């Protein structure tokens, strides 16, 4: 279906709102307040029967049941070249593993851009699919996720069997 459609699914990390635009996953929002803040809801049509929404919902369910480690949903992240470089690197972090913000900065050749890595993570509209939850502090501590919601990051890392240290 062309246009913009959405649906909501319940997960152990909270309600996830799935937004599809012209046959591509446009955004995932964890929690209603982020969905309402990030989207012009009046321009969206609720359509849980959309084939891509169903596919995304099924893959998220498989992920939260421990049966999926990677997603094969069509995405087209919109951001700056720097953000896209960060997000590309995040997608290379294997399921169940973590990297520090500094590790990511080194990998993309921007060693001094550690804070900017955090801002790129914050701008990621496709959490879980682009796994920004796998980025933690250099001292192995959890740091902000979706702003300051480290409890979501903790749920996702525990689900993946990550061995980060609190």
N, C-alpha and C positions, 0 to 999 in steps of 0.2 A: 504494500500500500504506500502511495506517495503521501507526503505531508508529515505532520508531527503527531505521533501517538505515544501514549504512556500506559504503564500499568504498575502495580505495586505487588511485591511479594514479601512474605515474612521469612526472615533468616535468624540464626542465632546472634548475628551482629545487629539486629534490628530490622525494621521495615526498609526495604530497598525499593526505590522508585526507578524504573527503567524508562528511558526516553529514546525513542527511535525517530530519526529524521531522514526521510527519503531513502529508506531501506538500509540505513547504517545506524549502529548504536551511537547515540550522541552523548548520553550521560547516564551515570548511575548515581543516585543520591542515597546515602545512608541517613535515614530519618526524614520525617516530613518537613521539619523546619528548613532544612537545606534545600529540599525540593521546591518549596514555596518561595524561598529567597532566590534560587538560581534559575527559575523558569517563569515565563509568562504563561501561567496555567490556562488562561483563557484561550491561548493559541493552540492548546493541546487537546487531543481527543482521547478519552479513556477507551482503550481497545485491547483487553487481555487476550483476544483471539488472534491478534496480529501474529503472523508466522515467526517473525524475528523476535518478538517479545516472548512467544512460547519457547523458542530455542534458547534465548538468553535465560529465561526463568528455569528451564530444565538444566542448563549448564551450571547455573548458580546452585540449584538444589544438589546436583551431583558433587559440586565443590564442597558444600557444607556437610554432605554425607561422607566425605572423604574419598569419593570415587573419581574426582577430576583434579588434575594438577595444572592443566593449561586450558585456555579458552580458544575457540575458533569462531569468533563472532566478528563480522565486518565492522571495523572501527576506522575513523579518520580523525585523530586528535587535532584540535585546533589550538595553536599556541605559537610562541616565538620559536625561532630556530634553536635557541638555548633550551627552552622547555622541551621541545621535541627530542633533542639530543639526550636530555635527562630521562625522559619517558622511555626512549628506545633502550637505554642502559638498564632501566628498571625491569624491563621485560626479559632481560638476560639473567636476572637473579633467579636461580632455581627454586622451585617449590621447597619449602622447609628450611631455606637458608636466608641469611640476612647480610646486609652490607651497611657500612656507616655512610653518613653524608659525605665524609671526607673521601671514602673509597670511590663513591660515584664521581665526585669532583675530579679525582685523579684519572679515572677511567675516561672521562670526556675531555681531558686535557685542560681543565680549568681549576687547578689546584687550590686557588684562593677563593673559589666561589661556593664555599660550604653553605653559607646562609642562603645564597641564591638557589642552591639545590633544594633546600627546605621550602622556599617559596614556589619553586616549580612543582614540588610534590603537592603543596597546598592548592595549586591551580589545576591539578589533575582532575578532570571531570569523569574519569573512568576508573575509580578505585576498584580494587580486587582484580579487574581485567588488566590494568596497568598497575602492578603490585607495589604501590608506594608504601604499603604497610611493612614491607621487607627492609625498609631503611630505618636504622636505629642510630642512637648516639655512639660516638667513638668509644665510650666507656661501657658499651653494651646495654645502656639504659634505654627504655622506651622514651621517645620524645613525641611531640605533638603529632596527631593524626587527625585529619579533617578539622584543623584548628588546634584544639587542645584535648581531643577525645582519645586519649591513649587506651581507654578500655576497649575500644573497637580494635585497635592494633593488637592488643593483648589477646583478644578472642581469635583473631585471624592467625596470629603466629602460633598460638596453642593448637589450633585446628591443624595447622601444617606441621606440627611437631618440631617447631624451631626450638633451638636451645639457647635463646637469648637469656641474659641474666637480669633480673629485676633490680 
